[in-house]
Amino acid sequence: MGSSDEVNILTESYPITLTHTLAWYLRERMRPGAIVGEFPNNDARKMVRDFRLKINAVLLRFQDEEGLEEVDLQITSPEGWMIDHTLDYDGMEGNATRILVQVFRGMWKEEMGLEFDVVDDPQANWANPQAPHTKGEGMV
């Protein structure tokens, strides 16, 4: 095993597929005040901040990669619950519903004990392609 200050956290994750519009929609709703208002601790705020950084990385991909239509974003179980807590049903074709259905499928997978991808560290710098990540692929 590594040094005593080395943390090896394995977290189950699953992908949600975002279009440019869905990525902006999700970013606009993932705000610390709306999510952690009743739990004002640094851990919850850091989780929201780190998740927003992941969404920002997706948005930068849309900006930088011409013709990109969709991007898969790996989310952890706590991020899925954060999305579930924050977004409300907005009709069968609504942006929130399109994201929520994907999250629900990931949660169902988790509940049923089906296979997940494993990320090395859910708190890694998700915008950094050199950071530890899943199966040798990019984080987003």
Helices and strands as residue ranges (DSSP letters): E 11-18, H 20-29, H 32-36, H 42-64, E 71-76, H 77-86, H 95-112, E 117-119, G 134-136
